Amino acid sequence: MNKPSREEIEQAVKLAEALREKGKDQYKLGYVLLYLLERNKILEDLRKKAEYYVRFGMGEQELSNLRVALEKIHDMDVGDADDSSFFARE
């Protein structure tokens, strides 16, 4: 499957937003697309931080950035669970 162009993505996002605003998202396609777009942004940030960490060393700040990015994606997955902590709090 080929990556969609920026224009195709923008068009799909506009359509998804319009479906949601007009209350015509019966099958939740707009909702799912917007959710996956947000999730993809968080995963892309995580990928970049992990790549930087692996390439350039094991500094405390880089490790902290990686942990924060992992926590964001974890929080998105667990929702309202009682103990949604990915890392033990110090």
Kinemage of the C-alpha trace (Angstrom):
@kinemage 1
@onewidth
@group {chain A} dominant
@subgroup {mainchain}
@vectorlist {calphas} color= white
{ca met a 1} P 0.000 0.000 0.000
{ca asn a 2} L 1.449 3.370 -1.002
{ca lys a 3} L 1.574 6.333 1.341
{ca pro a 4} L -1.197 8.843 0.548
{ca ser a 5} L -0.147 12.306 -0.552
{ca arg a 6} L -0.415 15.261 1.801
{ca glu a 7} L -3.358 16.544 -0.242
{ca glu a 8} L -5.172 13.199 0.031
{ca ile a 9} L -4.673 13.161 3.787
{ca glu a 10} L -5.892 16.739 4.153
{ca gln a 11} L -8.976 15.980 2.054
{ca ala a 12} L -9.772 12.873 4.129
{ca val a 13} L -9.347 14.795 7.387
{ca lys a 14} L -11.659 17.580 6.207
{ca leu a 15} L -14.275 15.020 5.215
{ca ala a 16} L -13.923 13.208 8.564
{ca glu a 17} L -14.321 16.486 10.464
{ca ala a 18} L -17.362 17.418 8.370
{ca leu a 19} L -18.981 14.034 9.038
{ca arg a 20} L -18.472 14.511 12.777
{ca glu a 21} L -19.714 18.131 12.800
{ca lys a 22} L -22.871 17.290 10.837
{ca gly a 23} L -23.644 14.238 12.960
{ca lys a 24} L -23.496 11.994 9.896
{ca asp a 25} L -20.718 9.707 11.081
{ca gln a 26} L -23.040 6.727 11.490
{ca tyr a 27} L -20.332 4.113 11.046
{ca lys a 28} L -17.712 6.097 13.023
{ca leu a 29} L -15.361 6.321 10.041
{ca gly a 30} L -14.636 9.987 10.687
{ca tyr a 31} L -14.081 9.355 14.378
{ca val a 32} L -11.720 6.446 13.721
{ca leu a 33} L -9.752 8.371 11.101
{ca leu a 34} L -9.269 11.350 13.420
{ca tyr a 35} L -8.344 9.059 16.327
{ca leu a 36} L -5.796 7.180 14.216
{ca leu a 37} L -4.357 10.449 12.912
{ca glu a 38} L -3.778 11.657 16.481
{ca arg a 39} L -2.344 8.281 17.484
{ca asn a 40} L -0.035 8.348 14.470
{ca lys a 41} L 1.304 11.768 15.514
{ca ile a 42} L 2.114 10.435 18.982
{ca leu a 43} L 3.723 7.288 17.568
{ca glu a 44} L 5.791 9.338 15.128
{ca asp a 45} L 7.046 11.468 18.019
{ca leu a 46} L 7.895 8.276 19.919
{ca arg a 47} L 9.741 6.872 16.908
{ca lys a 48} L 11.835 10.023 16.558
{ca lys a 49} L 12.744 10.068 20.235
{ca ala a 50} L 13.620 6.362 20.252
{ca glu a 51} L 15.750 6.777 17.134
{ca tyr a 52} L 17.580 9.734 18.664
{ca tyr a 53} L 18.144 7.794 21.881
{ca val a 54} L 19.512 4.759 20.052
{ca arg a 55} L 21.699 6.776 17.670
{ca phe a 56} L 23.224 9.370 19.936
{ca gly a 57} L 23.527 7.859 23.344
{ca met a 58} L 21.969 7.250 26.623
{ca gly a 59} L 21.725 10.699 28.161
{ca glu a 60} L 19.281 11.325 31.011
{ca gln a 61} L 17.325 13.952 29.048
{ca glu a 62} L 16.932 11.651 26.037
{ca leu a 63} L 15.778 8.813 28.277
{ca ser a 64} L 13.308 11.126 29.978
{ca asn a 65} L 11.952 12.282 26.588
{ca leu a 66} L 11.539 8.673 25.508
{ca arg a 67} L 9.678 7.804 28.711
{ca val a 68} L 7.297 10.743 28.298
{ca ala a 69} L 6.548 9.695 24.720
{ca leu a 70} L 5.921 6.090 25.814
{ca glu a 71} L 3.614 7.292 28.576
{ca lys a 72} L 1.562 9.329 26.071
{ca ile a 73} L 0.890 6.359 23.821
{ca his a 74} L 0.236 4.129 26.839
{ca asp a 75} L -2.286 6.624 28.242
{ca met a 76} L -4.098 6.624 24.930
{ca asp a 77} L -4.436 2.838 25.097
{ca val a 78} L -5.548 2.372 28.692
{ca gly a 79} L -8.169 5.109 28.832
{ca asp a 80} L -9.812 5.234 32.236
{ca ala a 81} L -8.143 2.218 33.865
{ca asp a 82} L -7.563 2.456 37.611
{ca asp a 83} L -3.786 2.100 37.370
{ca ser a 84} L -2.789 3.548 34.044
{ca ser a 85} L 0.797 4.191 35.074
{ca phe a 86} L 3.258 2.745 32.583
{ca phe a 87} L 6.302 3.538 34.695
{ca ala a 88} L 6.468 3.374 38.449
{ca arg a 89} L 6.197 6.853 39.889
{ca glu a 90} L 9.122 7.908 42.011
